[in-house]
Amino acid sequence: MVDESILKKVIELFSDMTEASAEDITEDSELIDDLEISSMDVLFLISSLEEEFHISIPEKEIRRMVTVGDVVRIVQMLMK
């Protein structure tokens, strides 16, 4: 189960960096197929997440980020 406040912030970050509106981004949205995230966008996203949530995201976790929900679950795990 994902934390709704983290989900909301992650969706806001994705909305800011893509042409997708926040209303169109869901927990199941795929980063590459649905949101068309580029490798440069991933670097910006990781930096933004680390700054926003005061975490450090290991490379192995970055590779597991397929959907918005994956991103939220990884952030939650690293915040504990």
C-alpha positions in Angstrom: 0.0 0.0 0.0 1.4 3.4 -0.9 1.4 6.5 1.2 -1.0 8.9 -0.5 1.0 12.0 0.5 4.2 10.6 -1.2 2.1 9.5 -4.2 0.7 13.0 -4.6 4.2 14.6 -4.5 5.6 12.0 -6.9 2.8 12.6 -9.3 3.4 16.4 -9.0 7.1 15.8 -9.9 6.2 13.7 -12.9 3.6 16.2 -14.0 6.1 19.0 -13.8 8.7 17.1 -15.9 6.4 15.7 -18.6 3.5 16.9 -20.6 1.1 14.7 -18.7 -1.3 16.3 -16.3 -1.4 15.2 -12.7 -5.0 14.0 -13.2 -3.8 11.6 -15.9 -0.9 10.1 -13.9 -1.8 7.1 -11.7 0.1 4.6 -9.5 0.0 2.2 -12.5 1.4 4.7 -15.0 4.6 3.3 -16.6 7.5 5.7 -16.7 8.7 4.9 -20.2 5.6 3.7 -22.0 3.0 6.1 -20.5 5.0 9.1 -19.3 7.8 8.9 -21.9 10.5 9.5 -19.4 14.0 9.9 -20.9 17.2 8.9 -19.3 17.9 12.6 -18.6 14.5 12.9 -17.0 15.4 10.0 -14.7 18.4 11.8 -13.5 16.3 14.9 -12.8 13.7 12.8 -11.1 16.2 11.0 -8.8 17.7 14.3 -7.8 14.3 15.8 -7.1 13.2 12.8 -5.1 16.4 12.7 -3.0 16.1 16.4 -2.3 12.4 16.3 -1.6 12.4 13.3 0.7 15.9 13.6 2.1 16.9 10.1 0.9 19.6 8.6 -1.2 18.4 6.2 -3.9 20.8 3.4 -4.8 21.3 2.5 -8.4 19.8 -1.0 -7.9 16.6 0.7 -6.8 16.5 3.0 -9.8 16.5 0.0 -12.1 13.4 -1.3 -10.3 11.4 1.9 -11.1 9.0 0.9 -13.8 5.7 2.5 -12.6 4.8 5.5 -10.5 3.8 3.1 -7.8 7.3 1.5 -7.9 8.8 4.9 -7.3 6.5 5.6 -4.4 7.2 2.2 -2.7 11.0 2.7 -3.1 10.7 6.2 -1.6 8.6 4.8 1.3 11.1 2.0 1.9 14.1 4.4 2.0 12.4 6.8 4.4 12.0 4.1 7.1 
